[in-house]
Amino acid sequence: MEAALYIPILVIIFANVLYHNLAKITPPEANAFLSLAVAYGVAMTMTLSLYFFSGPKLSEDFFKLNPSSYLLGIAVVGIELGYIFLYRSGFKLSSGSLIANISVTLLLIIIGAILYKEPISPKQVLGIILCLG
């Protein structure tokens, strides 16, 4: 595989490790909704800056969006609030994320097979068995 294929996974790994540590240390006395609003303000500033830097055609690009962009926003809020409340409820950094990610992986294998007709490989079956263990 080309080295360029590893860049996205490295970004995801780095950002996830950073994300979970920051979610874990968000002060319990800080309002979770305001904390996320500040985070989204920073994210919006960053993504809009990157968008405009990339030479956009806003009048064209905006109409290429579909409801998935809006629904993704709802999903992101659910994920982030879920993790903040997960850690506030006492889950350890190592076990809370592990339980959530294993559950998501198992569901995505099933959804991928049913909705997208993705084959389930013997490796995935072994992974499912290990996850359930």
C-alpha positions as CSV (number, residue, x, y, z in Angstrom):
1,M,0.0,0.0,0.0
2,E,1.0,3.6,-0.7
3,A,2.1,5.7,2.3
4,A,-0.6,8.2,1.4
5,L,-3.2,5.6,2.3
6,Y,-1.9,5.6,5.9
7,I,-2.3,9.3,6.4
8,P,-6.1,9.3,7.0
9,I,-5.9,6.4,9.5
10,L,-3.0,8.2,11.4
11,V,-5.1,11.4,11.5
12,I,-8.1,9.4,12.9
13,I,-5.9,7.6,15.5
14,F,-4.3,10.8,16.6
15,A,-7.5,12.8,16.7
16,N,-9.4,10.0,18.6
17,V,-6.7,9.6,21.2
18,L,-6.7,13.4,21.7
19,Y,-10.5,13.5,21.7
20,H,-11.0,10.9,24.4
21,N,-8.4,12.4,26.6
22,L,-10.0,15.8,26.3
23,A,-13.5,14.4,26.8
24,K,-12.3,12.7,29.9
25,I,-10.7,15.8,31.4
26,T,-13.7,18.2,30.6
27,P,-14.5,19.5,34.1
28,P,-17.6,18.0,35.6
29,E,-18.7,21.4,36.7
30,A,-18.5,22.7,33.2
31,N,-21.9,22.6,31.3
32,A,-21.5,19.9,28.7
33,F,-23.7,21.8,26.2
34,L,-21.7,25.0,26.5
35,S,-18.4,23.0,26.3
36,L,-19.6,21.4,23.0
37,A,-20.8,24.8,21.7
38,V,-17.3,26.2,22.2
39,A,-15.8,23.1,20.6
40,Y,-18.1,23.5,17.6
41,G,-17.3,27.2,17.3
42,V,-13.6,26.2,17.0
43,A,-14.4,23.4,14.6
44,M,-16.6,25.7,12.5
45,T,-13.9,28.3,12.3
46,M,-11.3,25.7,11.4
47,T,-13.4,23.9,8.8
48,L,-14.6,27.1,7.1
49,S,-11.1,28.4,7.0
50,L,-9.9,25.2,5.4
51,Y,-12.9,25.3,3.0
52,F,-12.2,28.8,1.8
53,F,-8.5,28.1,1.5
54,S,-9.2,25.1,-0.8
55,G,-10.6,27.4,-3.5
56,P,-14.4,26.8,-3.1
57,K,-17.3,27.6,-5.3
58,L,-19.8,28.2,-2.5
59,S,-22.7,28.8,-4.8
60,E,-22.1,25.4,-6.4
61,D,-20.9,23.4,-3.4
62,F,-23.8,24.3,-1.2
63,F,-26.3,22.7,-3.6
64,K,-24.3,19.4,-3.7
65,L,-25.1,18.8,-0.1
66,N,-27.9,16.4,0.9
67,P,-29.6,15.7,4.3
68,S,-26.7,13.5,5.4
69,S,-24.7,16.7,6.2
70,Y,-27.4,17.9,8.6
71,L,-28.0,14.5,10.1
72,L,-24.2,14.0,10.6
73,G,-24.3,17.1,12.8
74,I,-27.0,15.5,15.0
75,A,-25.0,12.3,15.1
76,V,-21.8,14.1,16.1
77,V,-23.6,15.9,19.0
78,G,-24.9,12.5,20.2
79,I,-21.5,10.9,20.1
80,E,-19.7,13.7,21.9
81,L,-22.4,14.2,24.6
82,G,-22.4,10.5,25.0
83,Y,-18.7,10.3,25.7
84,I,-18.7,13.3,28.0
85,F,-21.5,11.7,30.1
86,L,-19.9,8.3,29.8
87,Y,-16.7,9.6,31.4
88,R,-18.5,11.7,33.9
89,S,-20.5,8.6,35.1
90,G,-17.2,7.0,36.1
91,F,-16.1,4.9,33.1
92,K,-12.4,4.6,32.8
93,L,-10.7,5.9,29.6
94,S,-9.7,2.4,28.5
95,S,-13.0,0.6,29.2
96,G,-15.6,3.1,28.2
97,S,-14.3,3.7,24.7
98,L,-13.6,0.0,24.2
99,I,-17.1,-1.1,25.1
100,A,-18.6,1.7,22.9
101,N,-16.3,0.9,19.9
102,I,-16.8,-2.8,20.1
103,S,-20.6,-2.3,20.1
104,V,-20.4,0.1,17.2
105,T,-18.2,-2.3,15.2
106,L,-20.5,-5.2,15.7
107,L,-23.5,-3.2,14.6
108,L,-21.7,-1.8,11.6
109,I,-20.8,-5.3,10.4
110,I,-24.5,-6.3,10.6
111,I,-25.6,-3.0,8.9
112,G,-22.9,-3.3,6.2
113,A,-24.1,-6.9,5.4
114,I,-27.8,-6.0,5.4
115,L,-27.9,-2.5,3.8
116,Y,-24.8,-2.5,1.7
117,K,-24.5,-6.2,0.8
118,E,-20.9,-6.2,2.2
119,P,-19.7,-9.8,2.6
120,I,-18.7,-10.9,6.1
121,S,-15.3,-12.5,5.9
122,P,-14.0,-15.3,8.1
123,K,-11.7,-12.7,9.7
124,Q,-14.7,-10.7,10.7
125,V,-16.5,-13.7,12.1
126,L,-13.4,-14.4,14.2
127,G,-13.4,-10.7,15.2
128,I,-17.0,-10.9,16.2
129,I,-16.3,-13.9,18.4
130,L,-13.4,-12.2,20.1
131,C,-15.4,-9.0,20.6
132,L,-18.3,-11.0,22.2
133,G,-15.7,-12.7,24.4
